[in-house]
Amino acid sequence: MLKITWLLLNIFLIIIIFSRSPQNKGFSSFATKSNLLGSPNSAERFLNNLTGFGIVIYFIIALKLNLLYNY
């Protein structure tokens, strides 16, 4: 069950990371972006938090699986 959860979380993180558009588009972003150092909007902040939380859970499960199958 833990391996299936780990695999699904792995696929979810790959999809969520690759589906996000890049934030920096080179020097053109200096001319077109009005709030260069502003905070992200709520949807982007939610995705950042979700990605960070998923990565932490991924590593916790990976460590648990490593300890489980190595001893």
Buried (B, 14 or more C-beta within 10 A) or exposed (E): EEEEEBEEBBEBBEEEEEEEEEEEEEEEEEEEEEEEEEEEEEEEEEBEEEBEEBEEBBEEBEEEBEEEEEE
